[in-house]
Structure formats: structure tokens, C-alpha cells
Amino acid sequence: MAAAAHERLKKRQELWRALTDFIQNHGGWVVSPPSSRYLRVEVPQGSSLPVRLSKIGYSLSHAGMTTRLGGGFVTVDVLELDLLEN
């Protein structure tokens, strides 16, 4: 039983890292703790990243809007996805 739980955690960590790379390469920011089940992502408004994530099978929930500082103030959408749902 412990081995199965360890394997699930390892797979979730690998998925978290891969998705984080994908999101960062497409202009988003991951703001949730590493290896958490729920991945919280910030994307600039109008970004195509949510569509890209949907196309690869992730269901996104809109969790609000906020402002990031990066070369000026940027309004971003806050999205959340469940790593175990896919």
C-alpha cells in the first residue's frame, strides 16, 4: 500500500514539473506549492494558455483576477486545475 501511494506521489510530482514548464514556456505563472494536487496558475488576460491546457485535457476553473508586477502592472486571470482529474 505504501509503495502505491509513493508511486502516485512521484507521478504527481513529475506531472507538476512538466505542467509548470509548459505553463511558464507559454507566458503563465504557477503560484501553487510544488507537487500540490491543485495547480493554481496566473495568465495575462487574453492569453491562449487556457485554451492550450484545455486542448491537452485539463478542465480549468476560474478563481478570480489579480494584478502582477512585471514590467508594469499586469492584470491576470487566476485559474485552477486538478492534477488528478486528467
Residue pairs with C-beta under 8 A, 6 or more apart in sequence:
9 35
12 35
12 37
12 83
12 84
13 34
13 35
15 83
16 34
16 35
16 36
16 39
16 83
19 30
19 39
19 83
20 30
20 39
23 29
23 30
23 41
23 49
23 53
24 30
26 47
26 48
26 49
26 52
27 43
27 44
27 47
27 49
28 41
28 42
28 43
28 47
28 49
29 41
29 42
29 43
29 68
29 76
30 39
30 40
30 41
31 40
31 41
31 42
31 78
32 38
32 39
32 40
32 41
36 83
37 82
37 83
37 84
38 80
38 81
38 82
38 83
39 80
39 81
39 82
39 83
40 63
40 78
40 79
40 80
41 49
41 78
41 79
41 80
41 81
42 66
42 68
42 76
42 77
42 78
42 79
43 49
43 50
43 76
43 77
43 79
44 74
44 75
44 76
44 77
45 65
45 75
45 76
45 77
47 77
50 60
50 77
50 79
53 60
53 79
53 81
54 60
57 86
58 81
58 85
58 86
59 81
59 82
59 85
59 86
60 79
60 80
60 81
61 79
61 80
61 81
62 77
62 78
62 79
63 78
63 79
63 80
64 77
64 78
65 75
65 76
65 77
65 78
66 75
66 76
66 78
67 73
67 74
67 75
67 76
68 74
68 76
